[in-house]
Every structure is written in C-alpha cells, then in structure tokens.
C-alpha cells in the first residue's frame, strides 16, 4: 500500500490550484508507484527520483508554508520507505545467494529450495544462523520443524524462512528415522523463543532446548502458542519454576569472588525466578505494587548499566517484599470459564468496552512512539549519524507490535458470540493474551528506557499497564 505522501493522486490533489511546478513530481510519483510493484532495486531507483524532485521543489518553497509542510512530510516518508526497501533488497539478495550456493552444491533437485536438503537441515551451524537472524529482527518469522531424539541421534530443530514446516518435518523424519515431533512458526522475543504450533507435541518446551543449546545459541525461555495465539505452555530454565521462597538468595551460590559474568548470569536467573510471583502480585492489585515496580525497574536499570551487584541487591529487596505480600488464593491460579451469555446483559457490553479501551490504548502508544521517532530523526537529520540512527530506530516500531496480538479482535468476537462454548473459548484466549502481555510488560528492554529519554519523554508502559490491569480484572 502506497503511503499518502508517495501517491500521485494525493500529490495532484494537494497541488491543485497552486503555483507549484507539480508535473515533474507527479511523473516521479507515478513511476515510483509502478516500480514498487516490482523488485526493490527498481523501487529504490524510482524513490531516488522522487527525492530529487523534492529537492528541486524545496528550493522554490521559501515562504510557501503549505508546500514546505508537504515536503517535510514527504522527506520523512521517503526515509521510512527507503529503509523498508533496503531491507527487502538485502533479503532478496541473501535469498538469491543462498539459492545459488545450494544449487551449486546439489544435483538439480528442483526449485523448491535446495536448503531443504536433509543434510543442511541437520547442520547446527545453519540453525545458529537462522536463530541469529531472528534475534536481530523481532519481526522476522521462520517456519520450524522438530523431531524427537532417536536411538542413535539427538533431537533435531530446523528453521527456514521459505521451506514449509510440514515439508521440513517430513525431510527430518526421513533423515532421522524418528516419526514424532512438531512443526509450525518460530520467532524470538528478546531471548524468548516462541513457537506457534501447526502440529503439537508433548514436552516440546523442554526438548527443544537441546538443539538450541547444542548449536551455541542462548535462550531464556520457550513459549508455545496455538494457532489462535493463546499460550499452550511455557517453560524457562530451572530457576524459573521455583517459587519465591526457593529463589536463589543474592550471590550466595557463587564461591569466592564472583566475576562480572557470574553476577550477570545470577541476575538473569534471579530475575526469571521472581517473574511469576511478581506478575501474580501486580495482577492481584497488591497494595505495594508501586514499590514492587520501582524496585523491579531500578534492578533492570542497574543491570543495563553493568552494575549487577547493585541490581542483585534490588532483587533481594524485591524478593522480601514479595514474601510479605498477601498470597493469592489457589482458585485464582486457573482461568475460570467465561460468564455465561445468559447470566446478564452486562457481559457482552463489557467485552465491547474492553475491546475499545485496548484499541484506544494501542493508538495512544503508537502515537507516542511516532512522536519520539520523529523527534529523534529530526535531531540527527543533519548529522553524520543519521543513517545509523535510522537503521536502529526500528526497535521503537517493534515495541507496539509486541503488544498487538489480536486482543481487540478476540474481544470483539466474544461480544458478538451467540454460542456459549464459543464465547467461553474466546474469553479464555483473551485472558491468556492479557496475562502474557502483563508478564512481558515488566521485562521489555525498550519500554524501560523510554520514560526518561531526552527527546520526547513518554511512558507507554504506564498506559499499557493501566489498561491491561483493568482488562485483567474484567476478563478474569
């Protein structure tokens, strides 16, 4: 879809009745719209012509505020579009090189991706490369296939951005002689490996860690989703499954003077161990919630600054505060069924209101992120650092996407559902989504640093948390 400021039609509407020299820009925009339907390289060349015509118009725009404003927005749009096209060009080039290399190694087995050869799928180096690509780009998705350990080999995990999961699964079955496993879609959320399953498999959260560890990649957690995005199961390292009372105490497990790496590792283990009880306390509207958040935020800030000793002290204080907090009743740990549709007229109204509230919060957060993004780009636009800053600022866009898993749509469907069982299913899916995002909220590495940024101070975490806490109480 062409952006407003890269549309020939919108340009003609804006320039109608003005003294602007509109024809050259109109031709450039028309050429870009046509080129954008083809290869990224052609689109980039056409975009360069649009930028050239923008510069020409800019020289004659002095005193013309409407034209100046339009060109300013066009400049921002060009920068965003060029970044996306650069990425698409690089991906196309990488795929072409990969296909060429595979073709050279093979014997003309066909064009359904030589990388699907079982030998390559079994290569740990290839798995490491694919996981690294997922880590670099939170928006990137890959198909995955997994087969369990057999008599003569370890479990195998394979990733591919092109080859279908089912086909990889078949190839792995043939290569290993193992028939049991799973396939679906994979991505990384920080160091959390998320697997959305087309074919479920019992025990996958623990078994998939072996191939990931063996290839040399590090993850902290595995989360399994079903096709609708509801969490089926999640697991972390051993420390994650301990309660607050079982969490490691400070630096006690370390012998002698711990190194910086030891402290960093211990901090991560301790943080994971406290994640579930912390979330339970926050979801239960604990009276000390504000203090819990302050301690959690302080610990992460110190850890990010490399001051892990101070961060561990903050976690110890957090641990003690959690111990003193009232424990939730056992009945609250399971997701109760949704209200029966006939139980009252308020239930559908609540779903609709919750959906609107969440959609409004998403819009608010997206607008805040956009204002920060624009401010940062404006600050560096005339400096040598502009290209580097532009390349890294995509992390801000990913923040909004990490908190957009179709919750508003699920709530809307629940509001419209007539069948009681269907409404109960949608209710549980919404509740699982809310719990996942609340858990993620306090661990997001980017959100924690936005409140005190020097450009446009914003606090999307506060807005997201406020709405999610309300939704958690409504969709319990």
C-alpha positions in Angstrom: 0.0 0.0 0.0 1.5 3.3 -1.1 1.9 6.0 1.6 -0.1 9.2 1.3 2.9 11.3 0.5 4.2 8.9 -2.1 0.9 8.9 -4.0 0.5 10.6 -7.4 -3.2 11.1 -6.7 -2.7 12.8 -3.3 0.0 15.0 -4.8 -2.2 16.2 -7.5 -5.0 16.9 -5.0 -2.6 18.9 -2.8 -1.0 20.9 -5.7 -4.3 21.6 -7.4 -4.9 25.4 -7.8 -1.4 26.2 -6.6 1.6 27.8 -8.4 3.7 24.7 -7.7 5.6 23.1 -10.6 3.7 19.9 -10.0 4.2 17.8 -13.2 7.8 16.6 -12.6 6.9 15.3 -9.1 3.6 13.8 -10.4 5.6 11.8 -13.0 8.2 10.7 -10.4 5.5 9.5 -8.0 3.6 7.7 -10.8 6.9 5.9 -11.8 7.6 5.0 -8.1 4.1 3.5 -7.6 4.6 1.4 -10.7 8.2 0.4 -9.7 7.1 -0.5 -6.2 5.1 -3.4 -7.6 8.3 -5.0 -8.9 11.8 -5.5 -7.5 13.1 -3.5 -4.5 16.1 -2.2 -6.6 13.8 -0.6 -9.2 11.7 0.9 -6.5 14.7 2.4 -4.8 15.8 4.0 -8.1 12.4 5.5 -8.6 12.4 6.7 -5.0 15.6 8.5 -5.6 14.0 10.4 -8.5 11.1 11.4 -6.1 13.7 12.7 -3.6 15.4 14.6 -6.4 12.2 16.3 -7.4 11.5 17.1 -3.7 14.9 18.9 -3.5 14.0 20.9 -6.6 10.7 21.9 -5.2 12.3 22.7 -1.9 14.5 25.4 -3.5 11.3 27.3 -4.6 9.3 26.7 -1.4 10.6 29.7 0.6 7.7 31.4 2.1 5.2 28.8 0.9 4.2 27.1 4.1 1.8 24.5 2.6 4.5 23.3 0.2 7.2 23.4 2.9 4.9 21.3 5.2 4.1 18.8 2.5 7.8 18.4 1.5 8.8 17.9 5.2 6.3 15.0 5.5 7.4 13.6 2.2 11.0 13.6 3.4 10.0 11.6 6.5 8.0 9.2 4.3 10.9 8.7 1.9 13.3 7.9 4.7 10.9 5.2 6.1 10.2 3.7 2.7 13.8 3.6 1.7 14.6 1.7 4.9 11.9 -0.9 4.1 13.1 -1.2 0.5 16.7 -1.5 1.6 15.7 -4.4 3.9 13.7 -6.0 1.2 16.6 -5.7 -1.3 19.1 -7.2 1.1 16.7 -10.1 1.9 16.2 -10.8 -1.8 19.9 -10.7 -2.4 20.6 -13.0 0.5 17.9 -15.5 -0.7 19.4 -15.4 -4.2 22.9 -16.0 -3.0 21.6 -18.8 -0.7 19.7 -20.4 -3.6 22.8 -20.1 -5.9 25.1 -21.7 -3.4 22.6 -24.5 -2.8 22.2 -25.1 -6.5 25.9 -25.4 -6.8 26.1 -28.0 -4.1 23.1 -30.0 -5.3 22.4 -32.0 -8.5 19.5 -30.0 -9.9 16.9 -31.4 -7.5 14.4 -28.7 -8.3 13.5 -25.2 -7.4 11.6 -26.0 -4.2 14.6 -24.8 -2.1 17.8 -26.7 -2.1 18.3 -25.6 1.5 15.6 -28.1 2.4 18.1 -31.0 1.8 18.2 -33.1 5.0 21.9 -32.6 5.3 21.6 -28.9 5.6 18.6 -29.1 7.9 20.6 -31.2 10.3 23.6 -28.8 10.4 23.8 -27.0 13.8 25.6 -24.0 12.1 22.6 -23.5 9.9 20.3 -23.5 12.9 22.5 -21.0 14.7 22.5 -18.7 11.6 18.7 -18.7 11.4 18.3 -18.1 15.2 20.7 -15.2 14.9 18.6 -13.6 12.1 15.5 -14.0 14.3 17.3 -12.3 17.2 18.4 -9.3 15.0 14.9 -8.7 13.7 12.0 -9.2 16.2 9.5 -9.0 13.3 11.2 -11.9 11.4 9.3 -15.2 11.2 10.6 -18.6 10.2 9.0 -22.0 9.8 10.3 -24.7 12.1 10.3 -28.5 12.3 11.3 -30.6 15.3 11.9 -34.3 15.7 12.5 -36.0 19.0 15.7 -37.8 19.9 16.1 -41.3 18.4 18.2 -44.4 19.2 21.3 -43.0 17.5 20.9 -39.2 17.4 19.8 -36.2 19.5 16.7 -34.3 18.9 16.7 -32.0 15.8 15.3 -28.5 15.3 15.4 -26.9 11.8 14.4 -23.4 10.8 13.7 -21.9 7.4 12.1 -18.6 6.2 10.9 -20.3 3.0 10.6 -24.0 3.3 7.2 -25.1 4.8 7.3 -26.5 8.3 5.4 -29.7 7.2 7.9 -30.3 4.4 10.9 -29.9 6.7 9.2 -32.2 9.2 8.9 -34.9 6.5 12.6 -34.4 5.5 13.7 -34.7 9.1 11.6 -37.8 9.6 13.2 -39.4 6.6 16.7 -38.4 7.6 16.5 -39.5 11.3 14.0 -42.3 11.2 12.1 -40.6 14.0 8.4 -40.1 13.4 7.4 -38.0 16.4 7.8 -34.2 16.6 6.2 -30.9 15.7 6.2 -28.1 13.2 4.9 -24.5 12.9 6.2 -20.9 13.0 9.0 -19.6 15.2 10.3 -16.2 16.3 12.3 -14.6 19.1 11.0 -12.0 21.5 14.3 -10.9 23.1 15.7 -14.2 24.4 12.3 -15.9 24.5 11.8 -18.5 21.7 8.1 -18.5 20.7 6.8 -21.5 18.7 3.3 -21.3 17.2 2.3 -24.9 16.5 0.6 -26.4 13.5 1.4 -29.9 14.9 1.6 -30.1 18.7 4.0 -32.4 20.5 4.1 -33.1 24.3 7.1 -31.9 26.2 8.3 -29.7 23.4 9.1 -26.7 25.7 11.9 -28.8 27.3 13.0 -30.9 24.5 13.6 -28.1 22.0 16.2 -26.6 24.3 18.7 -29.3 23.5 19.2 -28.5 19.8 19.2 -24.7 20.5 21.9 -25.2 23.2 23.9 -27.5 21.1 24.2 -25.1 18.2 25.6 -22.4 20.6 22.6 -20.1 20.8 21.2 -18.9 24.2 17.6 -18.6 25.1 16.0 -18.0 28.5 12.5 -19.3 27.8 10.3 -21.3 25.4 6.7 -20.4 24.9 4.2 -22.5 22.9 1.2 -20.8 21.2 -1.7 -22.5 19.5 -3.0 -21.3 16.1 -5.2 -18.6 17.7 -2.2 -17.1 19.7 -3.3 -18.5 23.1 -0.4 -19.7 25.3 -0.5 -23.5 25.5 2.6 -24.0 27.6 5.7 -22.1 28.7 9.0 -23.1 30.3 12.2 -21.5 31.3 15.5 -22.5 32.9 15.3 -24.5 36.1 15.2 -21.3 38.2 12.1 -20.2 36.5 10.0 -22.9 38.0 10.9 -22.2 41.6 8.7 -20.2 43.9 9.7 -17.0 45.7 10.8 -18.9 48.7 13.0 -21.2 46.5 14.6 -18.4 44.6 18.4 -18.1 45.0 19.4 -15.7 47.7 21.7 -12.8 46.5 25.1 -14.1 45.4 25.2 -17.0 47.9 25.5 -19.8 45.3 28.8 -18.3 44.0 32.0 -19.4 45.5 34.8 -16.9 46.1 34.8 -13.5 44.4 32.3 -13.7 41.5 33.2 -12.3 38.1 31.1 -9.8 36.2 29.8 -12.7 34.0 28.9 -14.7 37.1 26.9 -11.7 38.5 25.2 -11.1 35.2 24.2 -14.8 35.0 23.0 -14.9 38.5 21.0 -11.7 38.0 19.2 -13.2 35.0 18.4 -16.4 36.9 17.1 -14.4 39.9 15.0 -12.1 37.7 13.4 -15.1 36.0 12.7 -16.8 39.3 10.9 -13.7 40.6 9.0 -13.0 37.3 5.9 -15.2 38.0 5.4 -14.2 41.7 5.9 -10.6 40.7 3.3 -10.7 38.0 0.9 -12.5 40.3 1.3 -9.7 42.9 0.8 -7.0 40.3 -2.2 -8.7 38.7 -3.7 -9.1 42.1 -3.6 -5.3 42.8 -1.2 -5.8 45.7 -1.0 -2.6 47.9 2.7 -2.5 47.5 2.5 -2.6 43.6 4.1 0.8 43.2 7.1 -0.2 45.3 7.4 -3.5 43.5 7.5 -1.7 40.2 10.1 0.8 41.4 12.4 -2.0 42.7 12.0 -4.0 39.5 12.7 -1.0 37.3 15.7 0.0 39.4 17.2 -3.5 39.2 16.9 -3.6 35.4 18.4 -0.1 35.1 21.4 -1.1 37.2 21.8 -4.4 35.2 21.7 -2.5 31.9 24.5 -0.2 33.2 26.6 -3.3 34.1 26.1 -2.8 37.9 24.9 -6.3 38.6 25.8 -6.3 42.3 23.5 -3.3 42.9 20.9 -5.0 40.7 21.0 -8.2 42.8 20.6 -6.2 46.0 17.5 -4.6 44.5 16.1 -8.0 43.6 16.8 -9.2 47.1 14.7 -6.3 48.4 12.0 -7.2 45.8 12.1 -10.8 47.0 11.5 -9.8 50.6 8.6 -7.5 49.7 7.0 -10.3 47.7 7.3 -12.7 50.6 5.4 -10.1 52.8 2.7 -9.7 50.2 -0.6 -11.5 50.6 -0.6 -14.7 48.7 -3.4 -15.2 46.1 -6.0 -17.8 46.7 -5.4 -21.1 44.9 -8.6 -20.7 42.9 -7.2 -17.7 41.2 -4.4 -19.5 39.5 -6.6 -21.2 36.9 -8.5 -19.4 34.2 -12.2 -19.6 35.1 -14.7 -20.0 32.4 -16.3 -17.0 30.8 -19.5 -15.7 32.0 -22.5 -17.5 30.5 -24.1 -15.4 27.9 -27.4 -15.7 29.7 -26.1 -14.6 33.0 -26.9 -10.9 32.3 -26.7 -8.3 29.7 -23.6 -6.7 31.1 -21.2 -9.3 29.9 -21.3 -8.5 26.1 -21.2 -4.8 26.9 -18.0 -5.4 29.0 -16.3 -7.3 26.1 -17.1 -4.4 23.7 -15.9 -1.8 26.2 -12.7 -3.7 26.9 -12.0 -4.0 23.2 -12.5 -0.3 22.6 -10.3 0.5 25.6 -7.5 -1.7 24.3 -7.7 -0.3 20.8 -7.6 3.2 22.2 -4.5 2.4 24.3 -2.7 0.9 21.3 -3.4 4.0 19.2 -2.2 6.2 22.1 1.0 4.3 22.5 1.6 4.1 18.7 1.2 7.9 18.5 3.6 8.5 21.4 6.2 6.2 19.8 5.8 8.0 16.4 6.3 11.4 18.1 9.5 10.1 19.7 10.7 8.6 16.5 10.1 11.8 14.6 11.9 13.8 17.3 15.0 11.5 17.2 15.2 11.6 13.4 14.8 15.4 13.4 17.6 15.7 15.9 20.1 13.7 13.8 18.9 14.5 10.3 21.7 16.9 9.5 24.5 14.9 11.2 26.7 12.0 10.0 24.9 9.7 12.5 21.6 10.0 10.7 21.9 6.7 8.7 23.0 4.7 11.8 20.2 6.2 13.9 17.6 5.5 11.2 18.8 1.9 11.0 18.4 1.3 14.7 15.2 3.2 15.3 13.1 0.3 14.0 13.3 -1.1 17.5 10.7 1.5 18.5 8.2 0.3 16.0 8.7 -3.3 17.3 7.5 -2.1 20.7 4.0 -1.5 19.5 3.9 -4.8 17.6 5.0 -6.8 20.6 1.8 -5.6 22.3 -0.6 -6.3 19.4 -1.7 -10.0 19.2 -5.3 -9.5 18.1 -6.7 -9.0 21.6 -9.2 -6.3 20.3 -10.4 -8.7 17.7 -10.8 -11.6 20.1 -12.8 -9.3 22.5 -15.0 -8.1 19.6 -15.7 -11.7 18.6 -16.5 -12.6 22.2 -19.0 -9.7 22.4 -20.7 -11.0 19.2 -20.6 -14.7 20.0 -24.0 -16.4 20.4 -22.8 -19.9 21.3 -21.9 -20.2 25.0 -19.0 -22.5 24.4 -17.5 -20.3 21.7 -17.8 -17.3 24.0 -16.0 -19.2 26.7 -13.2 -20.2 24.4 -12.7 -16.6 23.2 -12.9 -15.4 26.8 -10.0 -17.8 27.8 -8.0 -16.8 24.7 -8.3 -13.1 25.7 -7.4 -13.8 29.3 -4.3 -15.7 28.2 -3.3 -12.9 25.9 -3.7 -10.3 28.7 -1.6 -12.4 31.1 1.1 -12.9 28.5 1.4 -9.1 27.8 1.3 -8.2 31.5 4.1 -10.7 32.1 6.0 -9.2 29.2 5.4 -5.6 30.2 7.9 -5.6 33.1 10.6 -7.4 31.1 10.6 -5.4 27.9 14.1 -3.9 27.4 13.0 -0.9 25.3 9.9 0.2 27.3 12.0 0.5 30.5 14.2 3.3 28.9 11.5 5.4 27.2 10.2 7.3 30.2 13.4 9.3 30.8 14.6 9.7 27.2 16.0 13.2 26.4 13.9 13.7 23.2 10.2 13.4 24.0 9.7 11.8 27.4 6.9 9.3 27.1 5.7 6.4 29.3 3.9 3.8 27.2 4.5 1.2 29.8 2.2 3.1 32.3 -0.6 3.4 29.7 -0.3 -0.3 28.7 -0.2 -1.5 32.3 -3.2 0.6 33.4 -5.4 -0.7 30.6 -4.1 -4.3 30.9 -4.7 -4.3 34.7 -8.3 -3.2 34.1 -8.8 -5.8 31.4 -7.3 -8.5 33.7 -10.0 -7.7 36.3 -12.8 -7.7 33.7 -11.6 -10.8 31.8 -10.5 -12.8 34.7 
